Amino acid sequence: MNKIIFVIALILLNFNNNIFAEETDCNKFKKFSMEFFKCKGNLIKEKSISVGQNIVKDTKNYQEKEWSSEKKKLEKAKEKVNEVKKKVLEKWQQKKILKN
C-alpha cells in the first residue's frame, strides 16, 4: 500500500514539474543550426533578465528593511531643522520690524 502511494506521489510530482516548466527544449534542433543558437540565446537572455530582476527586487527589499528606521530618524531631524528655521525667521522678522 505504501509503495503504491509513493509511486503515485512520484508520478504526480513529475507530472507537475513538466506542466510548469516553461523552458523550451533546444535539443530538438540540430546542434550547429541557426535555430539551435537562437533558442540557446533566448534561454540565456531570459534567465539573465530573470536573475537581474531578482537581484534588484532583493536589494530593494533589503534596503527598505534595513534603512526604514534610519529614514524615520532623518525625517524627524528634518522636521526639527524646519521648526528651528521657522523660529529663527520669526525672530529675525521681529527684530527687523522693531528697527524700523
Secondary structure, 3 states (H helix, E strand, C coil): CHHHHHHHHHHHHHHHHHHHCCCCCHHHCCCCCHHHHHHHHHHHHHHHHHHHHHHHHHHHHHHHHHHHHHHHHHHHHHHHHHHHHHHHHHHHHHHHHHHC
